[in-house]
Amino acid sequence: MRVFARIVAGLCLCAAAVAAAAAQPVKVTIGYPPATDFLPAYVAKEKGFFEKHNIDATLTRLPVVTNIPPAIVSGSVQIGMTTVPVLLQAVDGGLDFVIIAGAARHTKASPFISLMARKGVKIEKPADLAGKKVGVPGINSVIDVMLRKWLSNNKVPLKEVTIIEAPLPQLPDLLKIGSVDLVAIVEPFRSRILGGDIGTLAAEYFGEVDPDVLVSAWMVTGDWARKNPEAVKNFRAAVDEGLAFIKDNPEEARGIEKKYLGINSPRFPTFENKAKPDDLNVFIAIGKDLGLYRTALDPKKLVLP
């Protein structure tokens, strides 16, 4: 009986240890650029939704989108924002990344990514960009890739347009001082340019290329996803709660937006916590047109169910 009792006690201790380990929050560093697309994650952090779903989240701001894949590979970030072209280029280069959730969609009916021209720079048609310098927040980011596709669609030789990469928050200032003639930019910085009388709308180029696309998402390494399925599920749940909070409490959500970005957008983008393989197909096709990819990319392998 004493032996049996010791065995039972040992099993209970083991079970308690397993339960305690399971209850420990998963430490996750989340890398994001300064844009309203990621407001549901800001809200999830501020309102305790990550904590509620057993995630000890640290949000780390990275000013250039293309810096995020190296940060994930190095281990300094576990979950990072991506645009679909950045993901595809990374995978094409041999890296192991998968999308675990969507972030925002861009629609022609409600644009939040635009081409803005400095005051005094006259742009009446795409051909007027020849000889101009255009600032983008990341070479091969979705903003850059869609700009090049728009130029190509309108028969503007890409070699005649100088595209310059700079951190997103710096683009309005570069436009103001004349370092660039135009910027391809996202809210809330788009409104800052208009409100500050820095520039004017040159083209709603993004929606002209495609009227409805998933522009941003959250990605991890495939290895991390396989080792942390519960954390993936909990991240999605926390962001879902963030989305619900924004819908029910838009003014408080705007306060959180201003805390993280310094300014408010005139309206929120179309948030999208879901991602599906079809969302990648438009960018795979564009990438082939622009000669961005060397390998065959299978979208079904790049979006986690």
PyMOL commands that set and color helices and strands:
alter all, ss='L'
color gray80, all
select helices_A, chain A and resi 2-23+36-46+49-52+65-74+84-92+126-129+142-153+158-160+168-177+189-195+205-209+222-227+229-248+250-261+278-290+299-301
alter helices_A, ss='H'
color red, helices_A
select strands_A, chain A and resi 26-32+55-61+79-82+97-107+113-118+133-136+162-165+182-186+199-203+212-221+270-271
alter strands_A, ss='S'
color yellow, strands_A
deselect
rebuild
show_as cartoon
